[in-house]
Amino acid sequence: MGCDRNCGLIAGAVIGALMAVFGGILMPVGDMLIEKTVKKEVAVNSSKIKVKQRGPYTYRVRYLAKENITQDSETHTVSFLQPNGAIFEPSLSVGTENDTFTVLNLAVAAVPHLYPSAFVQIIVNIFIKKSNSSMFQKRTLKELLWGYKDPFLSLIPYPVPTTVGVFYPYHNTADGVYKVFNGKDDISKVAIIDTYKGKKHLSYWPSYCDMINGTDGASFPPFIEKTRVLQFFSSDICRSFYAVFGAEINLKGIPVYRFILPSLAFASPLQNPDNHCFCTEKIISKTCTLYGVLDIGKCKGGKPVYISLPHFLHASPEIAEPVEGLSPNEEEHSTYLDVEPITGFTLQFAKRLQINILVKPGKSIGALKGLKQNYMVPVLWLNETGTIGDEKAEMFRNQVTGKIELLGLVEMILISVGAVMFTAFMISYCACRLKSVK
């Protein structure tokens, strides 16, 4: 009788301990089980140059589905092209695509960079004068962004591209081919880019700066911790970037981690030695001591294009000093990604970048010979944003967040009930043993 009671108490304690252990095991394993059920849905007026911000002018982009999707079962990769397209959204804009701006003359500004020879500049200057082109011009928004026939380039009697635009060419083009890992053999590699346009390196930067790192930013390998550094590749600015944890955010009822692009990403090699290979010239950068701008001319056909954060946020004061009308602030001008940590999906993001043109004095170019110094002239800044829709957010809560919360409840119940059972049965067992001894 005593044995039966003791055996029953021990059995109960064992069962309780097993329930508690199983509840603990469910924490990481349950996350893995849930993860597998989730599917991804998801200008300028000039002496000190004066600028005035106008906008926003909004376009819907990244709305076209990926094309030429190819699975490779041997390498566990997926290849695809991302078509480019932009649709103007009048309801989200302050004006129309036909609004006009006084902006930098992109073609004239590029001449000293593309044609450093004084003799060639003298010849080119003939066509600049003949076309009545100057350092600044009036252009519509549509022309500035998507392209226009430049009058001076159209006069040059030998074959040169005559269409100029900040994003030209864009429409009816595609980005890629991307080849990314699907994670079938290793979930920690899911969405990581293997190759871009068939290469693992870009051929624009020396050393490791030329590597294609991380994902395209739309998603990351799952089970993200706050200590992880998220790496992502941006083809339009020709380099890989990284983001670090900033805060926990509640996005439409979904807990997400906000990762931010740190100021060190645009820092000088003096501030961040890892950036030494992004400094490819010594004159404009003053021997790599200036910070906050990135020369991407090599991937833009030699044109003097520089990228920065909007309003030269986190840039050297001497870069912004010759430009009036700037007011940088962290809240409006920083870049971030809101990532759901279990799945690794980016549910909201803001990619904010400014496009600048370096304007140098040109002694043989009439429109530029009056300049006394180099100017980093802002042309426009982008606020590319995206967020999960209400319908998709509800689906995500039901399919992921709800299950995780239910799983957490089950875990706590199992642990609590198991611990209580184990404690109660062990106390009862000890009491029985004590009574038997007496």
VOGU-3710 file (C-alpha; in Angstrom, 3 decimals, decimal comma):
1> mgcdrncgli> 0,000/0,000/0,000  2,840/2,376/1,006  4,820/1,394/-2,023  1,891/1,979/-4,307  1,336/5,413/-2,803  5,046/6,266/-2,981  5,320/5,027/-6,539  2,275/7,090/-7,508  3,725/10,202/-5,916  7,079/9,700/-7,644
11> agavigalma> 5,307/9,096/-10,954  3,314/12,311/-10,477  6,483/14,254/-9,696  8,176/12,847/-12,798  5,173/13,745/-14,958  5,169/17,272/-13,519  8,896/17,663/-14,193  8,453/16,400/-17,751  5,619/18,888/-18,353  7,786/21,744/-17,080
21> vfggilmpvg> 10,715/20,631/-19,233  8,453/20,219/-22,272  7,075/23,714/-21,698  10,648/25,046/-21,679  11,530/23,131/-24,842  8,512/24,618/-26,639  10,038/28,092/-26,406  12,661/27,682/-29,167  11,120/24,682/-30,951  7,657/26,245/-31,095
31> dmliektvkk> 9,095/29,339/-32,741  10,673/27,132/-35,388  7,373/25,315/-35,988  5,451/28,573/-36,354  8,110/30,076/-38,646  7,626/27,264/-41,109  3,888/28,048/-41,408  4,476/31,669/-42,385  4,623/32,796/-46,022  6,004/36,182/-47,019
41> evavnsskik> 3,472/38,719/-48,393  4,642/41,310/-47,794  16,309/73,244/-55,690  18,496/75,114/-55,942  19,003/78,897/-56,356  22,415/80,440/-56,282  26,465/82,896/-54,381  26,397/80,908/-51,310  24,004/78,401/-52,845  20,488/78,715/-51,487
51> vkqrgpytyr> 18,124/75,783/-51,508  14,446/75,520/-50,698  12,722/72,220/-50,041  9,580/71,581/-52,062  7,397/68,547/-51,836  6,479/65,902/-51,204  5,974/64,503/-54,675  5,019/60,863/-54,308  5,447/57,888/-56,590  4,426/54,299/-56,045
61> vrylakenit> 7,407/52,042/-56,742  8,291/48,397/-56,203  4,749/47,402/-57,122  5,751/45,054/-59,956  6,130/41,360/-59,189  9,513/39,697/-59,528  10,190/38,145/-62,931  12,181/35,206/-64,298  11,985/33,375/-60,966  14,176/30,270/-61,137
71> qdsethtvsf> 14,762/27,668/-58,429  18,074/25,804/-58,173  17,669/22,726/-55,980  21,398/21,937/-56,018  22,581/25,287/-54,627  19,343/25,950/-52,686  18,960/29,339/-54,352  16,282/31,374/-56,108  17,089/33,764/-58,975  14,883/36,669/-60,056
81> lqpngaifep> 14,700/40,080/-61,710  13,019/43,056/-60,033  11,258/45,204/-62,676  11,376/48,964/-62,190  8,368/51,221/-62,474  6,957/54,351/-60,878  3,389/55,659/-60,814  2,738/59,244/-59,745  0,329/59,600/-56,803  -1,371/63,058/-57,027
91> slsvgtendt> -3,318/62,564/-53,783  -0,072/62,213/-51,834  1,716/65,075/-53,605  1,676/68,862/-53,232  1,561/69,435/-56,980  1,823/67,752/-60,366  4,640/66,274/-62,428  4,541/69,465/-64,509  5,581/71,718/-61,602  8,787/73,561/-62,539
101> ftvlnlavaa> 11,952/73,990/-60,498  15,155/75,959/-60,783  17,692/73,194/-60,522  21,312/72,465/-61,246  22,125/71,849/-64,904  23,190/68,230/-64,615  24,961/68,066/-67,970  26,939/71,300/-67,526  27,959/70,385/-63,962  29,352/67,043/-65,141
111> vphlypsafv> 31,634/68,475/-67,858  34,773/69,118/-65,710  34,546/65,561/-64,357  33,906/63,779/-67,639  36,289/65,965/-69,679  39,193/67,092/-67,468  41,252/68,192/-70,490  41,232/71,994/-70,880  41,284/71,621/-74,672  38,187/69,405/-74,684
121> qiivnifikk> 36,438/71,774/-72,289  37,053/74,669/-74,672  35,394/72,693/-77,473  32,472/71,622/-75,255  32,030/75,203/-74,044  31,245/76,250/-77,617  28,166/74,016/-77,585  27,191/75,100/-74,056  27,238/78,744/-75,204  25,437/77,989/-78,452
131> snssmfqkrt> 22,611/76,266/-76,545  22,388/79,132/-74,008  22,942/76,627/-71,203  24,040/77,858/-67,782  24,824/76,442/-64,344  21,129/76,384/-63,455  18,046/75,589/-65,480  14,279/75,314/-65,175  12,865/71,822/-65,454  9,591/70,110/-64,648
141> lkellwgykd> 9,553/67,407/-62,010  8,946/64,778/-64,661  11,906/65,959/-66,727  14,247/66,170/-63,758  13,468/62,656/-62,529  12,827/60,612/-65,634  14,793/62,406/-68,338  14,869/65,203/-70,920  16,796/65,970/-74,088  19,641/68,236/-73,051
151> pflslipypv> 20,078/71,136/-75,502  23,871/71,371/-75,382  24,444/67,621/-75,574  22,113/67,505/-78,592  24,462/69,898/-80,448  27,586/67,760/-80,056  28,358/66,347/-83,515  29,488/62,902/-82,395  27,493/60,135/-80,650  26,873/60,890/-76,975
161> pttvgvfypy> 23,827/60,135/-74,815  21,599/63,203/-75,019  18,930/62,292/-72,480  19,627/63,405/-68,915  17,670/62,694/-65,716  18,344/61,885/-62,092  16,914/58,364/-62,464  17,200/57,957/-66,231  16,900/55,238/-67,411  14,373/53,720/-65,012
171> hntadgvykv> 11,052/52,816/-66,595  11,026/49,513/-68,487  14,276/48,433/-66,874  14,939/45,773/-64,240  17,269/45,374/-61,287  19,232/42,151/-61,085  19,603/39,285/-61,647  19,545/38,527/-57,923  20,421/35,047/-56,726  19,469/34,465/-53,092
181> fngkddiskv> 19,540/31,486/-50,757  16,162/29,922/-49,957  17,308/28,545/-46,590  16,223/24,981/-47,305  19,568/23,555/-46,214  20,391/26,283/-43,685  17,689/28,595/-42,371  20,309/31,081/-41,185  21,062/31,844/-44,869  17,496/32,482/-46,032
191> aiidtykgkk> 17,204/35,625/-48,236  20,986/36,194/-48,162  22,231/37,327/-51,587  24,605/34,829/-53,191  25,288/36,807/-56,366  24,107/40,032/-58,037  24,258/40,143/-61,833  26,220/36,896/-61,616  28,936/38,324/-59,353  29,779/38,247/-55,666
201> hlsywpsycd> 31,587/41,593/-55,893  30,663/44,938/-57,476  33,993/46,036/-59,026  33,488/49,619/-57,734  35,370/49,574/-54,435  38,688/48,157/-53,247  38,990/45,366/-50,688  35,989/44,155/-48,663  33,962/47,306/-49,371  33,219/45,754/-52,777
211> mingtdgasf> 31,445/42,735/-51,276  27,714/42,144/-51,665  26,588/41,488/-48,107  23,297/40,468/-46,539  19,843/40,584/-48,115  17,971/43,121/-50,241  16,406/44,494/-47,041  12,925/43,029/-47,610  13,600/40,198/-45,175  16,365/38,692/-43,085
221> ppfiektrvl> 17,120/35,255/-41,636  14,611/34,512/-38,841  14,968/34,627/-35,056  16,598/38,051/-34,932  18,198/39,169/-31,697  18,797/42,773/-30,707  22,541/42,223/-30,805  22,510/41,223/-34,470  23,841/43,627/-37,097  21,564/43,494/-40,147
231> qffssdicrs> 23,421/43,712/-43,436  21,697/44,637/-46,669  22,685/45,542/-50,208  21,342/48,593/-52,054  21,948/48,430/-55,796  20,930/52,046/-56,468  23,763/53,357/-54,281  26,177/50,617/-55,250  27,216/49,296/-51,851  26,237/47,193/-48,858
241> fyavfgaein> 25,044/48,861/-45,673  24,224/47,717/-42,165  21,709/48,603/-39,455  21,849/48,238/-35,673  19,086/47,808/-33,100  17,432/51,041/-32,025  14,176/50,293/-30,217  11,213/47,970/-29,794  8,127/49,216/-31,674  4,513/48,095/-31,772
251> lkgipvyrfi> 3,393/48,178/-35,406  -0,360/47,650/-35,798  -0,350/45,234/-32,896  2,778/43,411/-34,060  5,941/43,663/-31,923  8,897/44,615/-34,151  12,516/45,627/-33,721  13,545/48,955/-35,239  17,017/48,795/-36,771  18,578/52,100/-37,795
261> lpslafaspl> 21,324/53,078/-40,226  24,027/54,436/-37,878  25,995/57,615/-38,514  29,145/55,460/-38,643  27,963/54,083/-42,001  28,876/57,447/-43,603  31,749/58,235/-41,239  35,266/59,086/-42,356  38,036/56,483/-41,949  39,255/58,534/-38,988
271> qnpdnhcfct> 35,962/57,929/-37,215  35,360/54,432/-38,542  38,466/52,652/-39,904  36,222/50,061/-41,597  35,238/52,759/-44,101  38,759/53,305/-45,434  38,019/51,535/-48,718  34,983/53,752/-49,404  37,285/56,765/-49,660  38,534/56,541/-53,236
281> ekiisktctl> 39,882/60,074/-53,768  41,941/62,410/-51,596  41,233/65,950/-52,853  37,494/66,469/-52,381  37,514/64,380/-49,200  40,527/66,314/-47,889  42,600/63,180/-47,465  39,585/61,184/-46,296  38,838/63,438/-43,320  35,407/64,668/-44,462
291> ygvldigkck> 32,411/62,562/-43,533  28,726/62,214/-44,315  28,903/61,867/-48,123  29,741/58,943/-50,398  31,190/59,282/-53,887  29,322/56,806/-56,124  30,622/58,229/-59,397  32,256/54,947/-60,412  28,901/53,211/-60,663  27,249/56,221/-62,352
301> ggkpvyislp> 29,457/56,369/-65,429  31,953/58,777/-63,908  29,363/61,455/-63,187  29,991/63,489/-59,987  27,187/61,901/-57,960  27,446/61,839/-54,174  25,031/60,251/-51,717  24,314/61,560/-48,215  21,547/61,541/-45,668  18,931/64,293/-46,270
311> hflhaspeia> 19,999/67,854/-45,476  23,535/66,498/-44,914  22,546/64,890/-41,626  25,695/63,634/-39,826  27,930/65,266/-42,468  31,009/67,445/-41,961  29,953/71,053/-41,268  32,175/72,360/-44,088  30,182/70,315/-46,629  26,906/71,989/-45,679
321> epveglspne> 28,401/75,423/-44,893  28,271/76,789/-48,511  24,590/75,767/-48,779  21,796/77,780/-47,169  18,345/76,415/-46,366  19,248/73,110/-44,742  17,731/71,872/-41,486  18,772/68,295/-40,727  17,034/66,349/-37,990  17,215/62,730/-36,932
331> eehstyldve> 13,492/62,011/-36,866  12,730/63,093/-40,433  16,000/62,198/-42,133  17,207/58,890/-40,693  16,853/55,482/-42,330  15,331/52,547/-40,462  13,815/49,080/-40,880  11,114/47,627/-38,615  11,713/43,885/-38,593  9,492/41,209/-37,046
341> pitgftlqfa> 12,079/39,196/-35,093  10,606/35,672/-35,391  10,144/35,621/-39,174  12,769/38,235/-40,093  10,290/40,046/-42,374  10,634/43,813/-42,784  7,111/45,086/-42,101  7,918/48,800/-42,305  10,888/50,826/-43,517  12,039/54,318/-44,404
351> krlqinilvk> 14,966/54,687/-46,783  16,046/58,333/-46,796  18,886/59,473/-49,008  19,943/62,691/-50,677  21,368/62,925/-54,182  24,060/65,554/-54,581  26,180/66,719/-57,511  29,738/67,929/-56,970  30,188/71,164/-58,922  33,799/72,173/-59,575
361> pgksigalkg> 35,105/75,417/-61,063  35,834/75,093/-64,763  38,167/77,744/-66,142  37,329/76,800/-69,692  33,573/76,469/-69,064  31,860/79,851/-69,137  28,987/78,718/-66,929  31,372/77,499/-64,211  34,446/79,706/-64,407  33,091/82,170/-61,822
371> lkqnymvpvl> 33,044/79,558/-59,055  35,648/80,080/-56,329  35,364/76,645/-54,701  33,826/73,202/-54,966  30,146/72,934/-54,097  28,244/69,837/-53,008  24,858/70,792/-54,453  21,741/68,927/-53,225  19,404/68,048/-56,091  16,721/66,110/-54,252
381> wlnetgtigd> 16,225/63,760/-51,349  14,222/60,556/-51,284  11,925/59,235/-48,612  11,175/55,727/-49,839  8,787/54,196/-47,333  6,655/51,114/-47,026  4,482/49,538/-44,350  2,362/46,447/-43,995  -1,316/47,105/-44,820  -4,083/46,757/-42,264
391> ekaemfrnqv> -5,448/43,584/-43,859  -2,040/41,952/-44,050  -1,271/43,085/-40,499  -4,409/41,356/-39,247  -3,476/38,208/-41,129  0,027/38,384/-39,680  -1,337/38,771/-36,166  -3,625/35,785/-36,647  -1,077/33,546/-38,322  2,063/34,507/-36,407
401> tgkiellglv> 1,640/36,821/-33,443  -1,492/35,084/-32,188  0,123/31,667/-32,387  3,237/32,913/-30,632  1,132/34,408/-27,841  -0,864/31,161/-27,585  2,345/29,194/-27,531  3,697/31,429/-24,780  0,526/30,855/-22,769  0,796/27,097/-23,236
411> emilisvgav> 4,449/27,242/-22,211  3,632/29,147/-19,019  0,724/26,838/-18,164  2,849/23,729/-18,695  5,731/25,110/-16,685  3,473/26,351/-13,888  1,322/23,214/-13,653  4,359/20,980/-13,968  6,263/22,873/-11,271  3,270/22,783/-8,911
421> mftafmisyc> 2,732/19,073/-9,514  6,404/18,310/-9,007  6,562/20,311/-5,776  3,277/18,906/-4,395  4,098/15,314/-5,158  7,623/15,601/-3,800  6,314/17,140/-0,571  3,726/14,374/-0,287  6,330/11,745/-1,005  8,687/13,100/1,653
431> acrlksvk> 5,799/13,261/4,145  4,907/9,640/3,449  8,512/8,535/3,800  8,776/10,390/7,093  5,573/8,720/8,357  6,871/5,266/7,293  10,120/5,795/9,222  8,179/6,724/12,350
//
